[in-house]
Amino acid sequence: MPANNKIAIIVIRSEGLEVARKLRQACPSWDLWAPEASGIEQGEKAYNSKFKDWLNENFQNYEGFVCIMAAGIVVRALSTMIPDKRTGPGVVVCDEFGRHAISLLGGHEGGANELAHEVASKTGSVPTITTGTESMKNYILGVGCRKNADYGSLKGLVLEVLKIAKVSPDRIRIITTIDLKEKEPCILELSDEFAWPLLIFSKNEINATKIQVPPSSFVEENIGVPGVCEPTALMASHFGELIVPKTTANGCAVALVQEPEITGRRP
């Protein structure tokens, strides 16, 4: 895995900038690269070479790439520089209309599967994952907690919810929460122990979806959203089925959502 953990969004035509800018607005730490002549804005980066040359020069400078262009262009560019799958960055391809986010290279080791899901959650596209083991992971855990909640309490609640649903921990694809809780020690420990990637949503993203969940007066008053664990899990799953509604214990909250089949996902 490259030392630099930044993500590069890159377009080759101005038509891809709308999706690229939407994605960068949601992930401002990511770099956005576009051709010098495409009308870049402040904070964006310009390149004046061919895409293949740019990719060759920057391939080890980023942990992941989101290429907003035709998949064939990326495949041809990668043909002479594909590294060992355990050391190379992850590559995701997204079309210029923002309809699909394809994990193209480095699905597991390079983090492309996780990156594809994150791109999809931020742009409303459909994640396309082709690795066999990943396709079996079709459950999302939404989590929330009070400040400095006990890890044992959170872990115990998660395992109880999975037991109720008769779902094995290895069927969990990701866990989700709100950005105000992204550094909570118990949530980070849960992610680390089970190797579940943590996907974060902002308050504005949760409210913008207008997901209908039983509101929590405490959460609304203190955070400004109707809920955390249910809305974030539903959003990450492309509005799947709520298998276990919000379940609480000892200052922790957990909800379990099953992802729909690709054909049943919202556009």
N, C-alpha and C positions, 0 to 999 in steps of 0.2 A: 504494500500500500504506500503510495507516495506520501512524503512528509507533509506536504501542503494539503490541508484538508478543505480547501476552497473548491467551489463548483463553478464551472464556466458554462454560460448560456451562449450559444453562438448561432448566428443566422448568416445566410449567404445572399438573401434578397430582402429588400425593405418590406415585402409582404409578410415576413415572419416577425417583424418587430412588435406588432400588437400583442401577440402571444408572449413574446420574450419579455416585453415590458410588464405585462400582467404578472408573469412569473417572478420577475425581479422585484416588483413592488411587494409581493408576498415574502420574498427572500432577499432582502436588501444587501446581505453580505456576499451574495453571488455576483460574479463578474459577467457583464453582458458585452459580448463582442459582435461587431457588425462591420461590413465593408465600409471603407472610408467614405465612399460616395453615397451611402444609403441614408444620410441625414441623421447622424447620431446626435444624442442630446447630452447635456452635462451629466457626468458620472459614468457614461458609457465609454467603452474602449473601441478604437478603430484598428482595423488591419487592412493592409493594401496588397496582400499576396493572395495566391490561390488558397482555397480552404484546406486542401491537402497539405500544402506547405506550412500553413499556420498550425494545423493539427500536429504535424511532425515536430515542429519547434516547441510546442507547448504540451505535448502529451504527458510528460512527467511532472508538469508544474501544477496539475490539478488532481484532486481525488476523484472527480467525476465530471462528465460532460453532458450537457443537454443540447443536442443538435436539432435545431428547428429547420428541417429540410427533408427531402426525400431520403428514404433509408438507403437506396442504391448509391447515392453520393457518398454517404458515410462508409458503407461497406467497401467501396473502391478506395477510399482514402485510407482505410485501416488495413488494407490488404498487405501492405509491406511493413507494418509496424505492430502487428498484434503480438503482445507480450505473453509471458507465462500467465495463466489465469489467476495464479496466486499473488501476483505482484502488480498487475496493471490496474489502471483506473476503470471505473464503471462508465459505460456509454449508454445514454438513452436517446432515442430519436422521437421527436414530436413533429407531427405535420403542421403546416402553416395555419391551418384552421383550428388547431388545438383540439382535435377529435381523439387522438390516440397518443399514448406515451409508451413506447416500446423499449423494453430492456434488451438491448442489442448485444452488449459485451460486458463480461464481468458480473454476471447475474448475482452470484453469491459472494465470491471472494472480493470482487470489486465494488460491491454495494449497489449495482445497477437496479436490482429488483426493488430494493428499498427506495432508491432515487426515483424510479418510475412511478411508484405509488405516491411519493411526495409531490412530484410534478402533477400527477393526475388530481390529487386533492386540492392543489392550488389553482389549477386551470379548468377543472371540470371535465377533463378528458378521461378516456377509459385506459387503465393500465393494462399492458399486454405482457404477460410473463410466460415464458415457454419452458423454463426449467421444471423437470418433473416433480421434484420434492416440494417446490414452492407452490405448485398448483393445488397441493393437498392442504395447504394452510389457508383456510377460508373463514377464520373467525377473528374478530377484533375485540379487544378488551379496552373499554373506556374506564379510566381511573381518575379519582379525585381524592383529596384528603385535606384535613386541617393542617396548619403549619406545624412542621416537625412531628408529624404523626409517627407512631411506632411501626417499624418495618414488619415486625412479626404480625401485627394486626392486619396490615395490608396484605401480606402474603397469605395469611390464614383465610382472609375473606375471599381473595382470588381463587384459592384452591377449593373453597366451599362452593363458590359460584360455578366453577368448572365441574365439580362433582354433581351438583344439581342438574346441570345441562348434559352430563355424561360426555364431556369433551376433554380429550387429552391435552396437556400443555403443549405438545408438539404440533397441535392443530392451530395454535395462535400465530397469526402472521405479524401483527404489530399491537402495541398498546398506545393509547391516545390520552391526551389531557389538554388543558388550556395553558397558554404561555405563562400565566402567573404561577403555575405549579411545575414548570419544566425543570427547576433546580431543586425540587423537594428531594431530600436524601432517600426517603423510602421509595419514591417512584423510580429514581435512578438505580437504586439497588435492585429493585424488581426487574428492571430492564436488563441489568448486568447479569443477574443470577440465571435468568431463563433465556438470555440472548434474544430478547424480544426488542426489536427496534422501537424507539419512542417517537411518535409523530405528534407535533404540536400545532394547535390552532389558536388564533387570537380571538379576543372577545368580539371584534368586529365581524370576523368570519362566521362565528357561531350565530350572532344575531342576524346576519345578512341572509342566512339560509331559512330562517323562520321555521325551524323544525318544531313540530308540535310534540312537546314532552310535558309530563306533569311538572309544573314549576316548583322550585324550592325558594321560599321567601327569603331564607337566609342567604342563599347563593345570589339571588337577585339583588338583595340589598347590599351585599358586601363585594360582589364581583361584577354585577351588571349583566348577567346572562341567566336564562331560565334554568340551566343545568350545565354540568361539565361532562360527566362520564357518558351519559346517553347521547347527547348531541355530537360529541367528537367522534364516538365510535360509529354512529350512523353516517356521519360525513365521510369518514375514512373508508367505510365499506361501500360507498356509493349508494347509500340509503338501502341497506339490506334489512334483514329481519331481526327485530329485538328479541333475542332468545331468553335472556334473563334481564328484566328491568333493573333499574338502579337498586342496589342492595347495600345497606350501610351497617357499619359496626365500628365502634371505637374511633370515630372521627375519620373513617375511610369510606369511600363509595366506589362501587364497581358495577359495570353493566357489560353484558356480552351480546355481540351482534354477529350474525352469520351473513357473509357476503352473498349477494345474488349471483346467478349465472350471468355471464357477460351480456347475453341478450336481454336480460331483465334489468340492466343498470340504466340509471337516468343519464341522458346525454349532458 
